[in-house]
Amino acid sequence: MRQLCYVVPDVHAAIRHWVDGPGVGPFYYIEDSPVTDFTYRGRPAPCPRVSIALAQQGPVQIELLQQHDDVPSVFRTFLDTVGHGLQHIAYWTEHFDDLMATALSRGYVEMQAGKSGRGRPDDRFAYLESGAHHGSMIEVSERGAEKRALFDAIARASVDWDGSDPVRTVEALRAELATHTDGAPA
């Protein structure tokens, strides 16, 4: 388990809650998170418009996600039936096909899938549910080189964070990473 994702009605209010309450941060924000090859319930579908904010707390990444439209998705279903809260638990892997095959063989059903970020071949994700357990969904997220560098940088930023600059952008972090050949900003 690498990430807890909370679907929220207002991502900016949720960031304030996590920063001001438990002191989690900094958050890296992306408006209109890009997704390609989107499927919902096994069929190609319009992609929902979502904004996300990512931070790290110890070994676990915190994702806050707000869907801005009524496009059918696992997030919209969660908002309409539960309200807001912990929607999924994510597992990151370099062996996406193997982990998916194992999950599907154990009775999980793929509810939503696509490619995140820039749609690279190693940016696949899938949201799975099991009829045996009606709790949070499972996300299987492929962790290619670019995503690994980005998530590692977010984790490093949280170490000894002093509360300054609590909301940053993913694009600024990507630009900073691009200037460092080792993938680690100074």
C-alpha positions in Angstrom: 0.0 0.0 0.0 1.6 3.3 -1.1 -1.3 5.8 -1.3 -4.6 6.7 0.3 -6.9 8.8 -1.9 -9.7 10.9 -0.5 -12.4 12.0 -2.9 -13.5 15.5 -1.7 -16.0 18.1 -2.8 -13.4 20.9 -2.6 -9.8 20.1 -3.0 -8.6 23.5 -1.8 -10.5 23.1 1.5 -9.2 19.6 1.9 -5.6 20.8 1.4 -6.2 23.4 4.2 -7.6 20.7 6.5 -4.5 18.4 6.0 -2.0 21.3 6.3 -3.6 23.1 9.3 -4.7 19.9 11.1 -2.3 17.0 11.0 0.4 19.2 9.4 0.8 17.2 6.1 2.5 18.9 3.2 3.5 20.4 1.0 0.8 19.5 -1.5 1.6 19.3 -5.2 -1.5 20.4 -7.1 -2.6 19.7 -10.7 -5.7 21.2 -12.1 -7.4 19.1 -14.8 -5.3 16.0 -14.3 -4.6 14.6 -17.8 -5.8 11.0 -18.6 -5.7 9.1 -21.9 -7.2 5.8 -23.0 -10.0 6.2 -20.4 -12.4 3.3 -19.8 -15.3 3.1 -17.4 -16.9 -0.3 -16.7 -14.9 -1.9 -19.5 -15.8 0.5 -22.3 -14.2 3.6 -23.7 -15.8 6.7 -22.1 -15.4 10.4 -21.7 -12.8 11.2 -19.0 -14.0 13.1 -15.9 -12.4 16.4 -15.2 -10.5 16.1 -11.9 -8.0 18.1 -9.9 -5.6 16.4 -7.6 -3.2 17.3 -4.8 -0.4 15.0 -3.7 1.6 15.0 -0.4 3.5 12.5 1.6 3.2 11.5 5.2 5.9 9.0 6.2 5.8 6.1 3.8 2.3 6.9 2.5 1.2 9.3 -0.2 -2.0 11.3 0.4 -4.0 12.1 -2.7 -6.9 14.5 -2.6 -9.2 14.3 -5.6 -12.1 16.6 -6.7 -14.2 15.7 -9.7 -15.6 18.9 -11.3 -18.3 17.4 -13.6 -21.0 14.7 -13.7 -19.2 12.3 -16.1 -19.7 8.7 -14.9 -16.6 7.5 -12.9 -15.8 5.7 -9.8 -15.2 9.1 -8.1 -18.7 10.4 -9.1 -20.3 7.1 -7.9 -18.5 7.5 -4.6 -19.5 11.1 -4.2 -23.1 10.3 -5.0 -23.4 7.3 -2.8 -21.0 7.9 0.1 -20.3 11.6 0.0 -16.6 12.1 0.5 -13.8 10.2 2.2 -11.3 7.4 1.6 -12.2 6.2 -1.9 -9.2 4.0 -2.8 -6.0 2.5 -1.6 -3.3 2.4 -4.3 -0.5 -0.1 -4.9 2.4 1.0 -7.2 4.1 -1.5 -9.3 6.7 -1.9 -12.1 4.9 -5.2 -12.9 1.4 -3.9 -13.9 0.3 -6.8 -16.0 1.3 -9.4 -13.4 -0.4 -7.6 -10.5 -3.6 -7.1 -12.6 -3.7 -10.8 -13.5 -3.3 -11.7 -9.9 -6.1 -9.3 -8.8 -8.5 -10.4 -11.5 -7.8 -14.1 -10.7 -8.8 -13.4 -7.1 -12.2 -12.0 -8.1 -11.5 -8.3 -8.4 -13.3 -6.5 -11.3 -11.8 -3.6 -13.2 -14.2 -0.6 -12.9 -12.1 2.2 -14.4 -8.8 2.4 -16.2 -6.5 4.6 -18.3 -3.1 6.2 -18.6 -2.2 9.1 -16.3 0.1 12.0 -16.9 1.3 12.2 -20.4 -0.1 8.8 -21.5 3.2 7.0 -21.7 3.1 3.2 -22.0 4.2 2.9 -18.3 1.5 5.2 -16.9 -1.4 2.7 -16.7 -3.8 2.6 -13.8 -6.9 0.6 -13.0 -9.5 0.8 -10.2 -10.7 -2.5 -8.9 -13.5 -3.6 -6.7 -14.5 -6.9 -5.1 -18.0 -8.0 -4.5 -16.7 -9.7 -1.3 -15.8 -6.4 0.3 -17.8 -3.1 0.0 -15.1 -0.7 1.3 -12.6 1.4 -0.5 -11.5 0.4 -4.0 -8.0 -0.8 -4.9 -6.0 1.2 -7.5 -3.2 -0.6 -9.3 -0.8 2.1 -10.6 2.1 1.5 -12.9 5.2 3.3 -11.6 7.4 4.0 -14.5 10.6 6.2 -14.4 8.9 9.6 -14.7 6.2 8.8 -12.1 8.8 7.3 -9.7 11.0 10.4 -9.9 7.9 12.7 -9.3 6.6 10.6 -6.4 10.1 10.4 -4.9 10.5 14.2 -5.1 7.2 14.7 -3.4 8.3 12.3 -0.6 11.6 14.2 -0.2 9.8 17.5 0.0 7.8 16.3 3.0 10.9 15.4 5.1 11.4 18.2 7.7 8.9 20.4 5.9 8.6 23.6 7.8 5.0 24.6 6.7 6.2 27.1 4.2 4.7 27.2 0.6 2.1 24.5 1.4 0.6 24.4 -2.1 2.9 23.9 -5.1 2.3 22.7 -8.6 3.1 19.4 -10.2 4.2 21.3 -13.3 6.8 23.3 -11.4 8.1 20.1 -9.8 8.4 18.5 -13.2 10.3 21.5 -14.5 12.6 21.4 -11.5 13.2 17.6 -12.0 14.0 18.2 -15.7 16.9 20.4 -14.8 18.6 17.7 -12.7 20.0 14.7 -14.5 19.8 12.5 -11.4 16.1 13.3 -10.9 16.7 14.8 -7.5 16.2 18.6 -7.1 18.7 20.3 -4.8 
